[in-house]
Amino acid sequence: MLVAAKGFPSLVTIALILLAMVFARTAAMAFNRIADWEMDKLNPRTAGRHKLVSKATAYGLVGFSGIAFVLVCSWINPICFLLSPIALAVIFFYSLTKRFTSYTQFFLGLSLAIAPVGAWLAVRGAFAWPPIILALGVIFWVGGFDLIYATQDYEFDRQQGLHSMVIKYGVPASLRLAQAMHAILLLCLLGFGLAGNLGWIYYLSLLAVGGALFYEHRAAASLDLAGINRAFFQSNAFVSVIFVLAVGLDVWLLGRS
């Protein structure tokens, strides 16, 4: 959004983008609760998830948030409105993928990769290379950290006949694959900076992002639950905050995008 607008767009555009994000994520999370309702009961790590809301409430959240998302997109511009049902289909489809494909992590990444493209379309109303490069980076970022997270469920998923790259390749190989995916992420972030004509503040932040990813993989290598959760939540929160702050400062102070 910041790069597309070369600063801050109107407050109305910002509000609509935030609303679309909230409704899309709420619909996706509620749908995931419904899709995994019975499996979550059996998995010790997720045994309490179905108690967060009733199943009827989850269905209501999916319906309300899905309709609200499409409505908000119709207020943004025609292309966002036309693509909104496709976006919902993608984020709902992810929750079903573990039943038939080992590459569910990539589908999760694709679900989140919709966000930068959607934000760009909300501002510009047309496709361009910067959000596509960033979306590709998001796919590898999410795929990599979800591989680490999925190692916790290796035994459960194998017993239940569920699919993931961790089941397909094993835990050690999956951790190495996650490292490779995050290396590709860094290349995509470099490409995003070049395509978006960002400056030195942004590129300097990539050192911090790389450091956080290094910490994440070091923590995950211990294979203990606390280490994996620490790597997952702390590192990825840090990467997100540093990234958006760097882009914002770069656009605002340097005005190069």
C-alpha positions in Angstrom: 0.0 0.0 0.0 2.8 2.5 1.0 4.9 1.8 -2.1 1.9 1.8 -4.4 0.7 5.2 -3.0 4.3 6.6 -2.8 3.4 7.5 0.8 0.0 7.3 2.5 -3.2 6.9 0.4 -6.4 8.5 1.6 -7.7 7.6 5.1 -10.7 6.0 3.3 -8.5 3.7 1.3 -6.5 2.8 4.4 -9.7 2.0 6.3 -11.1 -0.1 3.5 -7.8 -2.1 3.1 -7.8 -2.8 6.9 -11.4 -3.8 6.9 -10.9 -6.1 4.0 -7.9 -7.7 5.8 -9.8 -8.2 9.0 -12.9 -9.7 7.3 -10.8 -12.0 5.1 -8.7 -13.3 7.9 -11.7 -13.8 10.2 -13.5 -15.8 7.5 -10.4 -17.9 6.8 -9.7 -18.6 10.5 -13.4 -19.5 11.2 -13.5 -21.8 8.1 -10.3 -23.4 9.3 -11.9 -24.1 12.7 -14.9 -25.8 10.9 -12.7 -27.8 8.5 -10.4 -29.1 11.3 -13.1 -29.4 14.0 -12.8 -33.1 14.6 -9.0 -33.3 14.0 -8.3 -30.5 16.4 -10.1 -32.5 19.1 -7.7 -35.4 18.6 -4.4 -33.4 18.4 -3.0 -32.6 21.9 -1.6 -29.3 20.6 -4.9 -28.1 19.3 -7.3 -29.9 21.6 -8.8 -26.7 23.0 -9.4 -24.9 19.7 -12.9 -26.1 19.2 -13.8 -24.7 22.6 -13.1 -21.1 21.5 -16.4 -20.7 19.7 -19.3 -22.9 19.0 -19.6 -24.5 15.6 -22.7 -22.5 14.9 -20.8 -19.3 15.7 -18.0 -20.4 13.4 -20.4 -20.9 10.5 -21.9 -17.5 11.2 -18.5 -15.8 11.2 -17.6 -17.4 7.9 -20.8 -16.2 6.3 -20.8 -12.7 7.8 -17.1 -12.1 7.3 -17.1 -13.5 3.7 -20.0 -11.3 2.7 -18.5 -8.2 4.4 -15.2 -8.8 2.7 -16.9 -8.8 -0.8 -18.9 -5.8 0.1 -15.8 -3.8 1.3 -14.0 -4.8 -1.9 -16.9 -3.4 -3.9 -16.3 -0.1 -2.2 -12.6 -0.1 -3.1 -12.7 -0.5 -6.9 -14.1 -2.8 -9.6 -11.0 -5.1 -9.9 -10.9 -5.7 -6.2 -14.6 -6.5 -6.2 -14.3 -8.9 -9.2 -11.3 -10.7 -7.6 -12.8 -10.9 -4.1 -14.6 -14.3 -4.5 -11.4 -15.8 -5.9 -9.5 -14.5 -2.9 -12.0 -16.2 -0.6 -11.9 -19.4 -2.5 -8.1 -19.5 -2.2 -8.0 -18.9 1.6 -10.8 -21.4 2.2 -9.2 -24.0 0.0 -6.0 -24.0 2.0 -7.8 -25.6 5.0 -8.6 -28.6 2.9 -5.2 -29.2 1.3 -3.7 -31.3 4.1 -6.1 -34.1 3.1 -4.7 -34.7 -0.3 -1.4 -32.9 -1.0 2.0 -32.7 0.7 2.5 -29.1 -0.4 -0.1 -27.6 2.0 2.5 -25.1 3.2 2.6 -23.5 -0.3 -1.1 -23.1 -0.3 -1.0 -21.4 3.1 1.7 -19.1 1.6 -0.5 -18.4 -1.4 -3.4 -17.4 0.9 -1.3 -14.8 2.6 0.4 -13.7 -0.6 -2.9 -12.3 -1.8 -2.5 -9.5 0.7 0.3 -7.4 -0.9 -1.3 -7.8 -4.4 -4.7 -6.8 -3.0 -3.2 -3.8 -1.2 -1.5 -2.7 -4.5 -4.8 -3.1 -6.4 -6.7 -1.2 -3.9 -4.4 1.8 -4.4 -3.5 1.6 -8.1 -6.3 -0.5 -9.6 -3.8 -2.4 -11.8 -1.2 -5.2 -11.5 2.5 -4.5 -11.4 5.7 -6.3 -10.7 6.5 -5.0 -7.1 3.5 -6.7 -5.4 3.9 -9.8 -7.4 7.6 -10.1 -6.3 6.6 -9.4 -2.7 3.8 -12.0 -3.0 6.3 -14.6 -4.1 8.4 -13.7 -1.1 5.4 -14.1 1.2 4.8 -17.6 -0.2 8.4 -18.7 0.7 8.3 -16.8 4.0 5.1 -18.5 5.2 6.0 -21.8 3.6 9.3 -21.8 5.5 8.0 -20.9 8.9 5.0 -23.2 8.6 7.4 -26.1 7.8 9.1 -25.3 11.1 5.7 -25.1 12.9 4.5 -28.3 11.3 7.3 -30.4 12.8 5.3 -30.3 16.1 2.5 -32.3 14.4 4.7 -34.9 12.6 3.6 -37.9 14.6 -0.1 -36.9 14.8 -0.3 -36.1 11.1 1.4 -39.4 10.2 -1.0 -41.4 12.3 -4.0 -39.6 10.9 -2.9 -40.0 7.3 -2.6 -36.2 6.8 -0.2 -34.7 4.3 2.5 -32.1 4.6 6.1 -31.6 3.4 7.2 -32.7 6.9 5.5 -36.0 6.4 6.9 -36.4 2.9 10.5 -35.4 3.6 10.9 -36.0 7.3 11.8 -33.4 10.1 15.6 -32.9 9.4 15.1 -32.4 5.7 12.1 -30.1 6.2 14.1 -27.8 8.5 16.8 -27.6 5.8 14.1 -26.9 3.2 12.7 -24.1 5.4 16.2 -22.6 5.4 16.3 -22.7 1.6 12.8 -21.1 1.4 13.8 -18.3 3.6 16.9 -17.7 1.5 14.6 -17.3 -1.5 12.5 -14.9 0.6 15.5 -12.7 1.1 16.1 -12.6 -2.6 12.5 -11.7 -3.2 12.7 -8.9 -0.7 15.8 -7.6 -2.5 13.9 -7.8 -5.8 10.9 -6.0 -4.2 13.2 -3.2 -3.2 14.6 -2.9 -6.7 11.2 -3.1 -8.4 9.7 -0.6 -5.9 12.7 1.8 -6.2 13.3 1.7 -2.4 16.4 3.2 -0.8 19.0 2.5 1.8 16.7 2.4 4.8 14.8 -0.5 3.3 18.0 -2.4 2.3 19.5 -1.9 5.7 16.4 -3.5 7.3 17.1 -6.7 5.3 20.1 -7.3 7.6 17.7 -7.3 10.6 15.3 -9.5 8.7 18.0 -12.0 7.9 19.2 -11.9 11.5 15.7 -12.7 12.8 15.4 -15.6 10.3 18.8 -16.9 11.4 17.6 -16.8 15.0 14.4 -18.6 14.0 16.2 -21.5 12.5 18.7 -21.8 15.4 15.8 -21.9 17.8 13.9 -24.5 15.7 17.0 -26.7 15.4 16.5 -27.8 19.1 13.2 -29.4 18.1 11.7 -28.6 21.5 8.2 -27.2 21.6 9.2 -24.0 23.5 12.0 -23.4 21.0 9.7 -23.8 18.0 7.0 -21.6 19.4 9.6 -19.0 20.3 11.0 -19.1 16.8 7.5 -19.0 15.2 5.9 -16.2 17.1 8.8 -13.9 18.1 10.9 -14.1 14.9 8.0 -13.7 12.5 6.4 -10.8 14.5 9.8 -9.1 14.4 10.2 -9.6 10.6 6.7 -8.2 10.0 7.2 -5.1 12.1 10.7 -4.3 10.9 9.6 -4.8 7.3 6.6 -2.4 7.4 8.5 0.2 9.4 11.4 0.2 7.0 9.2 0.5 4.0 7.2 3.3 5.7 10.4 5.2 6.7 12.0 4.7 3.3 8.9 6.0 1.4 8.4 8.9 3.9 11.9 10.1 4.4 13.6 9.3 1.1 10.5 9.6 -1.2 12.1 7.3 -3.7 9.3 4.9 -4.3 
